[in-house]
Amino acid sequence: MNQNDVVVVIATLEAADGKESQVEEALRTAVRAVHAEPGCERYALHRASSSPTTFVMVEKWASGQALRVHGKGPALAELGKTLDGLLAKPMDLQILTPLPDGDPQLGAL
């Protein structure tokens, strides 16, 4: 794998009030499915320390092509259906190009 091909994604989702547990369970289900997808190097769920309704997925994909396949895959399609009506606003998606520096283990995901 060429480090230049790697894509990092930060997806932030805001659960509607009272829907936090449903959103968390849907995301956990997606995590287990996505881990088996080709090119998935990291797909890690987090909750914001300052807000119990805010969930953040940190993703690392071997390539833009792997991310595109993921975006059209069954796990994301199912997640979209499950989250329908459970979010306070649309998901915020940031697609990032890594700029590694310093220690290779510390300077990049």
Backbone as ProteinMPNN parsed JSONL, in Angstrom:
{"seq_chain_A": "MNQNDVVVVIATLEAADGKESQVEEALRTAVRAVHAEPGCERYALHRASSSPTTFVMVEKWASGQALRVHGKGPALAELGKTLDGLLAKPMDLQILTPLPDGDPQLGAL", "coords_chain_A": {"N_chain_A": [[0.846, -1.19, 0.0], [0.536, 2.157, -0.819], [1.303, 4.988, 0.974], [0.4, 7.407, 0.035], [-2.026, 6.848, -1.124], [-3.824, 6.458, 0.886], [-6.817, 7.218, 2.656], [-8.407, 9.207, 5.029], [-11.238, 9.439, 7.075], [-13.526, 11.425, 8.831], [-16.434, 11.116, 10.396], [-19.197, 12.7, 11.679], [-21.94, 12.395, 13.739], [-25.063, 13.445, 14.928], [-27.199, 12.515, 17.322], [-30.748, 12.568, 17.603], [-32.59, 14.017, 20.319], [-33.016, 11.756, 22.952], [-32.621, 9.571, 21.347], [-30.153, 8.454, 21.471], [-29.203, 5.871, 22.333], [-30.238, 4.167, 20.378], [-28.987, 5.14, 18.066], [-26.317, 4.67, 18.75], [-26.302, 1.827, 18.899], [-26.934, 1.174, 16.234], [-24.665, 2.194, 14.935], [-22.67, 0.632, 16.127], [-23.354, -1.883, 15.127], [-22.855, -1.435, 12.416], [-20.07, -1.027, 12.518], [-19.076, -3.612, 13.065], [-19.755, -4.94, 10.703], [-18.444, -3.404, 8.721], [-15.755, -3.715, 9.308], [-15.013, -6.024, 7.991], [-14.83, -5.307, 5.363], [-13.06, -4.932, 2.251], [-10.019, -3.139, 2.236], [-10.536, -1.625, 4.47], [-8.971, -0.109, 7.055], [-9.205, 1.127, 9.449], [-11.957, 1.655, 11.491], [-13.493, 3.177, 13.659], [-15.49, 3.779, 16.414], [-16.544, 6.576, 18.336], [-17.617, 8.6, 21.132], [-18.478, 11.944, 21.753], [-16.9, 13.599, 24.403], [-18.006, 15.829, 25.543], [-20.644, 15.808, 24.811], [-23.318, 13.705, 24.952], [-24.884, 13.05, 22.798], [-23.439, 13.174, 20.505], [-21.692, 11.432, 18.097], [-18.699, 10.108, 16.769], [-17.08, 8.815, 14.012], [-14.032, 7.463, 13.23], [-12.202, 6.853, 10.459], [-10.107, 4.869, 8.353], [-8.953, 4.277, 5.202], [-7.573, 2.151, 2.708], [-7.428, 3.178, 0.187], [-8.84, 5.618, -2.087], [-10.554, 4.301, -3.784], [-11.314, 2.038, -2.254], [-12.775, 3.358, -0.28], [-14.852, 4.396, -1.855], [-16.13, 2.018, -2.663], [-16.962, 1.109, -0.156], [-18.781, 3.164, 0.429], [-20.894, 2.524, -1.224], [-21.691, 0.115, -0.329], [-23.349, -2.722, 1.335], [-23.378, -2.49, 4.168], [-23.331, 0.263, 4.773], [-25.638, 1.049, 3.456], [-27.604, -0.28, 4.938], [-27.143, 0.919, 7.427], [-27.877, 3.558, 6.856], [-30.659, 3.246, 6.44], [-31.43, 2.372, 8.985], [-30.755, 4.563, 10.584], [-32.531, 6.479, 9.76], [-34.557, 9.108, 10.644], [-33.506, 9.203, 13.194], [-31.501, 11.01, 13.635], [-30.434, 14.31, 14.575], [-29.579, 16.126, 12.747], [-28.181, 16.271, 9.406], [-25.46, 13.985, 8.732], [-22.094, 14.983, 9.282], [-19.446, 14.89, 7.154], [-16.063, 14.482, 6.735], [-13.495, 14.195, 4.484], [-10.228, 13.285, 4.383], [-6.809, 13.853, 3.448], [-3.976, 12.242, 4.451], [-1.134, 13.782, 5.982], [1.543, 12.757, 6.811], [4.15, 13.015, 9.299], [7.189, 13.32, 11.168], [7.603, 10.807, 13.677], [6.806, 7.722, 12.255], [4.846, 6.036, 13.379], [3.474, 7.667, 15.109], [2.809, 9.97, 13.748], [0.781, 9.603, 11.909], [-2.407, 8.172, 11.143]], "CA_chain_A": [[0.0, 0.0, 0.0], [1.221, 3.436, -0.897], [0.747, 5.925, 1.956], [-0.263, 8.487, -0.692], [-3.368, 6.413, -1.503], [-4.64, 6.351, 2.093], [-7.836, 8.234, 2.891], [-8.936, 9.233, 6.394], [-12.568, 10.033, 7.111], [-14.116, 11.734, 10.134], [-17.886, 11.254, 10.245], [-19.802, 13.138, 12.934], [-23.391, 12.212, 13.722], [-25.742, 14.013, 16.091], [-28.456, 11.816, 17.588], [-31.877, 13.353, 18.096], [-32.787, 13.83, 21.755], [-33.657, 10.509, 23.339], [-32.333, 8.505, 20.367], [-28.732, 8.135, 21.577], [-28.916, 4.433, 22.407], [-30.55, 3.577, 19.076], [-27.921, 5.536, 17.144], [-25.108, 3.933, 19.136], [-26.427, 0.42, 18.505], [-26.84, 1.114, 14.771], [-23.267, 2.41, 14.577], [-21.911, -0.554, 16.545], [-23.658, -2.938, 14.147], [-22.12, -1.078, 11.199], [-18.644, -1.254, 12.765], [-18.771, -5.04, 12.924], [-19.867, -5.296, 9.283], [-17.457, -2.669, 7.914], [-14.411, -4.249, 9.556], [-14.748, -7.098, 7.029], [-14.768, -4.773, 4.004], [-11.711, -4.778, 1.71], [-9.447, -1.803, 2.304], [-10.813, -0.974, 5.759], [-7.827, -0.188, 7.962], [-9.68, 1.607, 10.75], [-13.351, 2.087, 11.515], [-13.55, 3.21, 15.121], [-16.575, 4.604, 16.934], [-16.288, 7.383, 19.532], [-18.659, 9.533, 21.563], [-17.885, 13.194, 22.23], [-16.885, 13.711, 25.865], [-18.814, 16.971, 25.953], [-22.027, 15.693, 24.348], [-23.71, 12.3, 24.805], [-25.633, 12.834, 21.56], [-22.531, 13.299, 19.371], [-20.879, 10.264, 17.794], [-17.685, 10.377, 15.754], [-16.434, 7.637, 13.451], [-12.724, 7.731, 12.639], [-12.009, 5.801, 9.466], [-8.914, 4.891, 7.514], [-9.145, 3.407, 4.043], [-6.341, 1.913, 1.958], [-7.45, 3.971, -1.042], [-10.107, 6.254, -2.426], [-11.413, 3.27, -4.375], [-11.889, 1.263, -1.145], [-13.79, 4.214, 0.337], [-16.01, 4.446, -2.768], [-16.825, 0.73, -2.549], [-17.623, 1.163, 1.156], [-19.908, 4.087, 0.339], [-21.994, 1.892, -1.966], [-21.841, -1.247, 0.191], [-24.552, -3.073, 2.104], [-23.332, -2.033, 5.566], [-23.735, 1.665, 4.823], [-27.046, 1.122, 3.049], [-28.392, -0.697, 6.104], [-26.995, 1.959, 8.441], [-28.708, 4.689, 6.44], [-32.065, 2.908, 6.719], [-31.631, 2.3, 10.431], [-30.632, 5.898, 11.185], [-33.584, 7.365, 9.261], [-35.393, 9.665, 11.698], [-32.848, 9.161, 14.501], [-30.472, 12.046, 13.731], [-30.901, 15.692, 14.74], [-29.183, 16.858, 11.535], [-27.412, 15.391, 8.52], [-24.11, 13.624, 9.131], [-20.993, 15.806, 8.779], [-18.424, 13.985, 6.649], [-14.816, 15.109, 6.299], [-12.58, 13.261, 3.838], [-8.922, 13.893, 4.6], [-5.589, 13.266, 2.92], [-2.96, 12.289, 5.503], [0.137, 14.476, 5.791], [2.371, 12.205, 7.896], [5.414, 13.658, 9.591], [7.782, 12.854, 12.436], [7.601, 9.363, 13.915], [5.789, 7.106, 11.393], [3.778, 5.454, 14.178], [2.754, 8.717, 15.827], [2.458, 11.081, 12.873], [-0.286, 9.254, 10.96], [-3.312, 7.098, 11.581]], "C_chain_A": [[0.881, 1.24, 0.0], [0.545, 4.401, 0.068], [0.003, 7.065, 1.269], [-1.689, 8.133, -1.096], [-4.341, 6.432, -0.33], [-5.611, 7.525, 2.201], [-8.318, 8.092, 4.33], [-10.273, 9.966, 6.356], [-12.951, 10.269, 8.569], [-15.598, 11.984, 9.874], [-18.481, 11.59, 11.607], [-21.313, 13.076, 12.791], [-23.975, 12.72, 15.027], [-27.082, 13.305, 16.253], [-29.526, 12.808, 18.018], [-32.037, 13.056, 19.59], [-33.552, 12.54, 22.026], [-33.37, 9.337, 22.416], [-30.883, 8.015, 20.452], [-28.456, 6.637, 21.565], [-29.206, 3.738, 21.084], [-29.466, 3.906, 18.055], [-26.647, 4.761, 17.469], [-25.191, 2.475, 18.684], [-26.328, 0.262, 16.992], [-25.392, 1.27, 14.319], [-22.406, 1.215, 14.966], [-22.139, -1.72, 15.572], [-22.885, -2.685, 12.854], [-20.63, -1.348, 11.363], [-18.295, -2.713, 12.505], [-18.823, -5.476, 11.465], [-18.744, -4.665, 8.461], [-16.048, -3.204, 8.127], [-14.039, -5.354, 8.566], [-14.605, -6.587, 5.594], [-13.319, -4.636, 3.531], [-11.247, -3.325, 1.803], [-9.726, -1.048, 3.587], [-9.619, -1.198, 6.677], [-8.17, 0.314, 9.359], [-11.117, 2.055, 10.57], [-13.729, 2.051, 12.987], [-14.566, 4.238, 15.6], [-16.163, 5.307, 18.226], [-17.536, 8.192, 19.868], [-17.953, 10.781, 22.081], [-17.989, 13.273, 23.752], [-17.83, 14.796, 26.352], [-20.288, 16.842, 25.583], [-22.413, 14.232, 24.136], [-24.486, 12.001, 23.524], [-24.732, 12.848, 20.321], [-21.627, 12.079, 19.252], [-19.926, 10.611, 16.662], [-17.072, 9.049, 15.321], [-15.128, 8.086, 12.822], [-12.414, 6.545, 11.733], [-10.677, 5.977, 8.757], [-9.103, 3.838, 6.434], [-7.86, 3.322, 3.25], [-6.266, 2.771, 0.703], [-8.801, 4.653, -1.195], [-11.076, 5.255, -3.027], [-12.068, 2.423, -3.277], [-12.987, 2.061, -0.452], [-15.036, 4.288, -0.544], [-16.82, 3.149, -2.705], [-17.594, 0.668, -1.231], [-18.885, 2.024, 1.094], [-21.116, 3.517, -0.375], [-22.335, 0.508, -1.426], [-23.073, -1.453, 1.045], [-24.54, -2.565, 3.547], [-23.794, -0.585, 5.684], [-25.187, 1.853, 4.401], [-27.952, 0.763, 4.226], [-28.327, 0.36, 7.202], [-27.872, 3.152, 8.104], [-30.176, 4.452, 6.727], [-32.346, 2.945, 8.217], [-31.613, 3.682, 11.08], [-31.724, 6.864, 10.736], [-34.493, 7.807, 10.405], [-34.748, 9.7, 13.07], [-31.818, 10.272, 14.695], [-31.09, 13.435, 13.822], [-30.598, 16.538, 13.509], [-28.395, 15.9, 10.654], [-25.993, 15.148, 9.048], [-23.113, 14.605, 8.512], [-19.857, 14.857, 8.408], [-17.22, 14.784, 6.171], [-13.91, 14.03, 5.727], [-11.223, 13.939, 3.795], [-7.813, 13.126, 3.897], [-4.524, 13.366, 3.998], [-1.712, 13.059, 5.06], [1.084, 14.012, 6.892], [3.696, 12.942, 8.053], [5.933, 13.111, 10.927], [7.806, 11.339, 12.5], [6.491, 8.724, 13.086], [4.609, 6.507, 12.163], [2.908, 6.51, 14.856], [2.208, 9.801, 14.907], [1.393, 10.789, 11.841], [-1.173, 8.191, 11.579], [-2.962, 5.847, 10.828]], "O_chain_A": [[1.855, 1.329, 0.748], [-0.665, 4.608, -0.016], [-0.924, 7.634, 1.847], [-2.485, 9.028, -1.381], [-5.555, 6.422, -0.534], [-5.274, 8.665, 1.882], [-8.603, 6.987, 4.791], [-10.414, 10.989, 5.685], [-12.726, 9.418, 9.429], [-15.964, 12.953, 9.21], [-18.29, 10.851, 12.574], [-21.891, 13.627, 11.853], [-23.44, 12.454, 16.104], [-27.986, 13.468, 15.434], [-29.236, 13.777, 18.72], [-31.667, 11.981, 20.062], [-34.588, 12.269, 21.418], [-33.828, 8.223, 22.672], [-30.438, 7.247, 19.6], [-27.561, 6.183, 20.853], [-28.49, 2.81, 20.708], [-29.071, 3.046, 17.268], [-25.977, 4.254, 16.57], [-24.223, 1.95, 18.135], [-25.704, -0.684, 16.511], [-24.941, 0.559, 13.421], [-21.51, 0.827, 14.217], [-21.204, -2.45, 15.244], [-22.326, -3.612, 12.268], [-19.991, -1.85, 10.438], [-17.329, -3.01, 11.803], [-18.014, -6.3, 11.038], [-18.16, -5.323, 7.6], [-15.226, -3.15, 7.212], [-12.854, -5.591, 8.332], [-14.288, -7.369, 4.697], [-12.445, -4.266, 4.316], [-11.996, -2.402, 1.485], [-9.212, 0.054, 3.781], [-9.296, -2.332, 7.031], [-7.504, -0.033, 10.334], [-11.449, 2.751, 9.61], [-14.217, 1.042, 13.498], [-14.505, 5.413, 15.236], [-15.521, 4.716, 19.094], [-18.391, 8.435, 19.017], [-16.94, 10.68, 22.772], [-19.058, 13.038, 24.317], [-18.39, 14.697, 27.444], [-21.101, 17.671, 25.993], [-21.888, 13.584, 23.231], [-24.722, 10.838, 23.196], [-25.195, 12.568, 19.215], [-20.895, 11.737, 20.181], [-20.289, 11.314, 15.719], [-16.608, 8.263, 16.147], [-15.113, 8.983, 11.979], [-12.369, 5.396, 12.173], [-10.188, 7.094, 8.586], [-9.377, 2.672, 6.715], [-7.134, 4.309, 3.129], [-5.177, 3.06, 0.207], [-9.772, 4.309, -0.521], [-12.283, 5.346, -2.807], [-13.258, 2.122, -3.365], [-14.018, 1.501, -0.078], [-16.156, 4.248, -0.035], [-18.05, 3.181, -2.695], [-18.742, 0.225, -1.197], [-19.926, 1.656, 1.64], [-22.24, 3.971, -0.161], [-23.171, -0.194, -1.995], [-23.753, -0.502, 1.43], [-25.597, -2.243, 4.09], [-24.557, -0.244, 6.588], [-25.885, 2.719, 4.929], [-28.952, 1.437, 4.472], [-29.338, 0.664, 7.835], [-28.54, 3.699, 8.981], [-30.87, 5.35, 7.204], [-33.363, 3.478, 8.66], [-32.367, 3.941, 12.017], [-31.83, 7.963, 11.28], [-35.124, 6.976, 11.059], [-35.364, 10.175, 14.025], [-31.314, 10.458, 15.803], [-32.132, 13.705, 13.225], [-31.267, 17.539, 13.253], [-27.986, 14.833, 11.11], [-25.411, 15.999, 9.72], [-23.266, 15.01, 7.36], [-19.366, 14.109, 9.253], [-17.343, 15.655, 5.309], [-13.592, 13.057, 6.411], [-11.079, 15.029, 3.243], [-7.871, 11.903, 3.77], [-4.194, 14.472, 4.427], [-1.3, 12.984, 3.903], [1.398, 14.776, 7.805], [4.282, 13.425, 7.083], [5.184, 12.517, 11.703], [8.006, 10.67, 11.486], [5.337, 9.139, 13.196], [3.49, 6.476, 11.65], [1.736, 6.264, 15.14], [1.242, 10.479, 15.257], [1.118, 11.627, 10.982], [-0.74, 7.413, 12.43], [-3.591, 4.809, 11.03]]}, "name": "protein", "num_of_chains": 1, "seq": "MNQNDVVVVIATLEAADGKESQVEEALRTAVRAVHAEPGCERYALHRASSSPTTFVMVEKWASGQALRVHGKGPALAELGKTLDGLLAKPMDLQILTPLPDGDPQLGAL"}
